[in-house]
């Protein structure tokens, strides 16, 4: 009777240990799945100035001609600058405007909108989509310097005039990913996730190798 009880307890501990290991393995896999399926953030293009470079410096009038706008270089007020490239005929640009304005208030960003094209298009665009006190600049030169091929596109410049993040911004998550990239001191969330995945895969390979060696040694 005593022996049967001892065997039963041992079997119970073995089952409990096995369940615990299974839960840990599942938790790890769920974590990996979450990282691999997480939003990739703003898609970064290789064109134009790189993250970490000094932002090109421009100084020009806004669309109304009533305000002088400085882009790039150190900021006295210590605010980061979110440079947002839009086009009056871009439907996605219309949708990103409210998000851009809300993010500017929440994150205390100095937002500047840059566009290009015929004056009549910009007048209609601003009439339909007022942006308040946010400077609106029309300049082909800035778009060319940043090599903007698709919009909406955004560049985050810190208060020292250094580019900290950039990419296509079709959603609020994309815009927020630029802020996150700067906070994490990475070029982009895409790069961070790719490096994290590579580290996990390297760890898995190393673990598999160690397990194979251990199994071979036991034989």
Number of C-alpha atoms within 10 A of each C-alpha: 6 7 8 9 10 11 12 12 12 12 12 12 12 12 12 12 12 12 12 12 12 12 12 12 12 12 12 12 12 12 12 16 11 11 15 14 10 12 14 18 25 26 16 21 15 9 11 12 16 18 21 14 12 18 24 15 12 12 10 14 16 20 18 12 10 8 13 13 15 14 19 20 17 18 16 8 8 12 17 24 24 26 20 26 26 26 21 19 13 12 11 15 21 17 15 18 19 15 15 22 16 12 18 17 11 8 12 12 20 21 23 20 20 22 21 18 13 10 11 9 14 20 14 12 15 13 10 10 14 11 15 9 9 14 18 24 23 23 16 13 11 19 17 11 13 16 14 20 12 14 18 24 24 27 24 27 29 24 18 17 21 21 25 25 27 29 25 22 28 19 18 18 16 22 26 17 24 26 22 17 22 19 10 12 13 17 19 26 26 19 15 16 18 15 12 15 15 12 12 13 13 12 12 12 12 12 12 12 12 12 12 12 12 11 10 9 8 7 6
